[in-house]
Amino acid sequence: MSDLILKKLVEVLEVRKSASPDESYVASLHNQGLNKILEKIGEESTEVILAAKDAQKSGNNEQTVSEVADLWFHCCVALSHLGENSTKVFKELEKRFDLSGLEEKAQRK
């Protein structure tokens, strides 16, 4: 199921990339450029942090899940703007399965 959702999201992002900025939020982001998309990622990251802190107190994760969805969406828009999609991200994550996080981090240096 998640593969289908991701595939559909990638397709929608590509179609909307060339839509009218007046009719599509995605097109308006692309029209405003990478800096605007990155600004949105920053905003959404902060909202994830705040929602998670609230969830820790309340025990309700609904807002955190919603904010993470917004963050992932805007990250996908950034990838699309750069001519990429989430496929490479998942391949990168897959490479890390047989490697401890500490080993992977050490290899980056």
N, C-alpha and C positions, 0 to 999 in steps of 0.2 A: 504494500500500500504506500509506504513512504517513498519508494522509488517512483511510483506513478505521480505522486504529488510533486516531487522534485522535478521530474521530467516536464510536467505541465507548467510549473512555475518558470522553468528555463524557456520554454516555448512562448509563454505569455510575455515574459520580459523582452524577448527578442522582437516580438511583434510590436509591442508598445514602444520600443526604443525609437521607432520611426513614426509613431503616431503624432498627432497634433499635441503640442504642449498644453493647449487650452482644454483638451479633452482627456488627457491621460496624466496621472500623477507621475508615472515612471518616465514618460516622455518629458515632462517638465523638469524632472531631476536631471536627465541626460542633457537637456537644453541648457540648464544652469551650470553644468560642468562637474568635474570630479570634486572640486573643493566643496560644493554644496552637498554632494553625495556623502563625502567624508564627514561633513558637519552633522548630517543626519545620523551617521553611524555613531559619532561621539555623543549626540543627544540620546540615542537609543541605549547606548552602553550605560550612561548615567541612570537612565530610567530602569534598566535591569538591576543595577546595584541597589537603587532605592527600593524597588519592589521586593527584591530578595530580603533586604533588611526588614521590611515591613512583614513579609511572610514569616520570617523567623519568629517574630513576636506574636503574630496572629495565628500561625499554623495554616493559613490559606495561601496556596500557591498560584491561584488563578491569575492574578495580575502579573506575577513573575513569568508565567508561561506566555501570556500575551505579549509582554515586553520582549522576551527572548524571540518570539516569532517576528516582531517588528525589527529587531536587530538582525536576525538572519536574513530577512527580506532585504533590508538595506545593504547588507554585505553582498547578497546576490546581485543587486543592482550595480554595486561597485565592480564586481567581477564582470558583469555584462558590459559595463562602460569601458572596461579595459580589454574587451574581446575574449574574455574567459567565461567559464561557468563552473558550477560546483563539482563537476566530474574530477577535475584535478585535485580539488580539496579532499574529496573522498579517497582518491588514490593515495594522496600523501598520508592521510590518516590510516589507511589500510597498511601502508608500509611500516607503520609504527606498532602494529599489533604484536609482532614478535620481538619487540624491543622494549626494555623498561624505560619509563619516562626519564629516569636519571641518565641512562645510557644515551638516549636520543638527544637530550639536551647537551650532553658533553660532546657529542659528534658535531653539533652546530658551531662550536668554537673553532 
